[in-house]
Amino acid sequence: MMRPSLNDLTAFVAVATHRSFRRAADELGTAPSTLSHAMRGLEDRLGVRLLNRTTRSVAPTEAGLELLNRLQATLSSLDEALDAVSAFRGQVAGTVRVNAPRVAAAALVRDVLLRMAERFPDVTVDIVVENRLIDIVSGGFDAGVRLVGSIPKDMIAVPLARLIQFVCVASPSYLDCAGEPKTPEELQHHRCIGHRMPSGRLYRWEFERAGQELTIDVTGPAVLDDEDLMVEAAMQGLGIAYVPNWVAEAALAEGRLRTVLSSWMQGSEAVAVYYPGHRAVPPALRAFLDVVRDVRQIK
């Protein structure tokens, strides 16, 4: 039997992990058809079916699962060996793939990327913006960014410098015309900009003061699924928006927006970069985490 190439084995791990030729091809930088052909060649050389294919899905067979489990440990050890050798070059290099919601991605761009470029010019930070929670391991990511409370327990978290708090904001022109709500219940008489979650449901605005918690269903002229658009709509006088403070801070500083119901807003929450705790940390990811920690100390 001809021994399979390392490239074919790596490609198999990607396909079996993602359970998709398209996603695996995106990770490896090749075409799905090329991967499919390579997998058939690998199965022919091994004399066993590794993948069950349909027009809509791909999944490893029992033999494929056995090979996948063994290869993941082997390839991880290989990566560790190559990382150890790379240290002798005296320069950290590589790519860090990070999955983050838009608001956290903006914070990384603002606070982290310039320092990364200055300290580690041979490291590329590849940020994929995605608001829904995903499994970063099966998604092929080195790290993710989320609220600390939503990070899986088997992950290691490194807090970002900035805390996040939701705020209610509106333009001065809107408030001059409609008045300022004094309690969350008064939002029922205001135009509010709705927020559609990645799941498709509408977000219910949450408030808290002196131990009293309220959840309000709001209505208004628009529903959006992007915080930047919500801020833009609020600046245009469309109504009141409920957004993370990071997104609105520039407009608030310029006086284009004002906060309302400040005494009813919930406390700040920590946001963190997280990564698998059961894997060796590649040098490029370690460099990225070091910069995240340094930024937190500076701020």
N, C-alpha and C positions, 0 to 999 in steps of 0.2 A: 504493500500500500504506500502510495506517495504521500509524504508528510505534508499536511496543509501549510500554507504560508501564514505568517503572523498577521498579515493584512486581512486575510480571509477570516481568521479566527476573531480578530478585533471587530470586523464587520458583522460577524454572526452575533457577537455579544451585543452590539448596538441594535441590531434588528430584533433579537429576542427580548431585550430589555424594554425597548420602545413599543414592541409589538406593532411596528409600522415600518414599511420600507421607506415611506416618505420622510418621516421624522428621523429615522436613522441616516438617510441620505443627507438630510440637512446638517446633521451633526458631523458627518464625515466629509462633507463637501463633495459629494458625488451624485450621480443620477440614480433614482430608484430602480430603473431597468438594469443598470450596471450591478447594483447590489443583488437583485433577484437572480441575475445570471451567475454571479459569484456564489450565491448560496446553493444553487443547483449543482454547480461544480464541486462545492465542498461536500454535499451529500453524496455525490457520485464517488468521490475519492474515499469517503468513509464507509460507503455501502450501507447507509442508514438514513431514514428520513428524520430531519431535525426540526422542520417547521411544517405546520399545517396551514395551508393557504386557502382563503376564499377570495371572492371579488372585493370583499369589504374589510377583511381582517387577516392577521397573521399571528400565530401563537406557537410556542415551542411544543414539540411532542415530549413524551416521557424521556426519550433519549436526549432531546434537545435541552430539557431542563437539567438533566444530569451534566451534560457538557457545559451549560451555562454556569451552573454552580461551581464547577471546578475551574473554569476559565476565569471567572471573576476574581477569585483568590490569586490565581497565577498571574494575571495581568496586573493586579494591584501590587504584587511583589515585584514585578518587572518595572512598574512605574517608580516604585521606591528605589530600586537599584539605579535607574537612570537619573532620578532626582539627586541621589547621593553623588553620582559622577558630575552632574552639572554644577555642584557647589564648587568644584575645583576651577571652574571658569571665572569665579569671582563676580559673576553678574547673574542676577535672577532674571529669567525670561519665561515666557509662556503666555497663556490666555486664561483668564478667570471668567467663567460664565456665571452671571448673577441674574436671578429672577426676582423682580420687585414690582410692586404697584407703582403707578405713575408718580404719586406724591413722594414716595421714598426714592424712586429713581432720580427725581429732580434734586433731592437732598444730596444724593451721592455725587451728582454732576457738580453741584454747587460747592460741596465741602470736601470731597475726597479725591476726585479724578485729577485735579491739577497737581495735588501733592503726590499722587501716584506717578504721574508723568514725570515729575521732577526727580523723584527718588528712585523710581524703577522704570526707566524709559523703554526697556525691552519687554515689559508686561503690558498686555492688552486686556482691558476690562470690557467684556462683552455683556451689556445689560439688555435683557429682554423684559419689556414692560408688559405685565399681566396682572390684572386686579384680582383674579380668582386664586384661591389657594390651590396649590398643586404639590405633588410629590417631587421634590427637586432631584432626588436620586434617579427615579425612573425617567424624569424629564431631561437628564443629562446635564444638570447644572452643578457647579461647584458650591454655590451658596445661594441663599435667598434672603429677602428682607421682609419682615412682617412685625406686627405688634407682638410684644413679648408673650402675651397671654395666648396667642394663637400658634405659637411655635411648638412642634411635636417634642415630647419629653426626651426622645432619644437624640436630639440635636444639641449642639453647643451654640450658645448665643453670645454675641459680642455687641453690647448696646451702642447705638449711634449717639452722637453728641446731643442731638435735638430731641426733645420730648414733643409729642404730638397732642394737640387738644382741638376738639371741634368747637367752632364758633359760628354764631349767627351773624350774618353781615348783610347790609343793604346800602344802596347809594344815598348820599345826602338828599338828592332830589326826590327819591321815592319816600324817604322818611318825612321830608318837609310836606309832601302831599298827603300821605296816608297816616302819618303819625307813627310814634314808636310804641311797639307792644311792651307792656309792663310785666306780663306773665305769659307763660307758654300757651295758656288757653286762648289768649287774644290772637294767636296766630290764625285761628279759625276765621278771623275777619280780615286777613291780609293775603295778598298774593304771595305764594311761596313757590320756590323753584324745586321741583321734586328730584330725587336722586334714585335712579334705577341701579340696583345691585347687579353684580355679575351673574347671580342666580336667576335674574329676571324679576325678582320681587322689588317693590318699592320700599325704600328705607323709611322707617318710622323714626322721627326725631326724638332724641332722648335728652332729658333734663333732670337735674338734681339740685336740691338746695335744702340744707339743714336736715338731711336724712329723708326728705320727701323726694320720691322719684316719679317722673311723669314720662309717658310716651305719647307723642302726638302724631296723628295722621294729618298731613297737610295737603292742601290742594292749591292749584295755581295754573298759570298759563303755559307752563313748560315742564317736561321731565327730561333730565339729561343723565348720561352715565359717565361723564367726565368732569372732574373737579375744576379744571381750568375753564371749561365752558360755563360751569355754574358761576364762577367768579366773574367771568365776562358778562354773563346775563345780568348778574346783580349790578355790575357797574353801569350797565345800560339802563338801569331803572326798572327792570322787569319784575323785581320783587325781592324777597328775602331768601338768602341761600344759607345752607347748613354745611360747612366745609371744614377741612383740616386747616389749622392756623398757618401751616407752612405755605399753603396755596394762596392765601389771602394777604400775607404779610406786606408785600410790596404795595398793593392797592390801599391797604390800611395806612401805611406810612405816607403815601402820597395824598391821603385825604379823599380818595375816590370811593372808599367804602368806610362805613362805620359799624362797629359792633353793637348788637342789641342783646338783651337778656343775658348780659355777662354774668350776673350773680346766679343764674340758673344753669350755667354750663358745667359739665362734668370735669373732673380733674384731669390733669395731663397723664398720658400713657407713654411708656417706653417703647421705642422701636429698635430692633436689633438685626444685625446680620447673623444668620445662622448657617451651620454646616454640619454634615454627618459626623457624629462622635466616634464612629467605629472604623473610620478610614484614616490612613496616613494623610497628613496635610501637605499637599504639593507646595514647593517653594513659592510659586506665583500667588497662590491663595494665602499662604502665610504672610507674604509681603503686603497683600491687600488688607488682611486683618490687622496687621501692625499699624498701617496708616489709619484705619478706622479707630483704633485705640488711641493713637496719637492725637487725632483730631478731637476726640472726646476730652482728652486731658487739656488741650489748648483752650477749648470752649468752656 
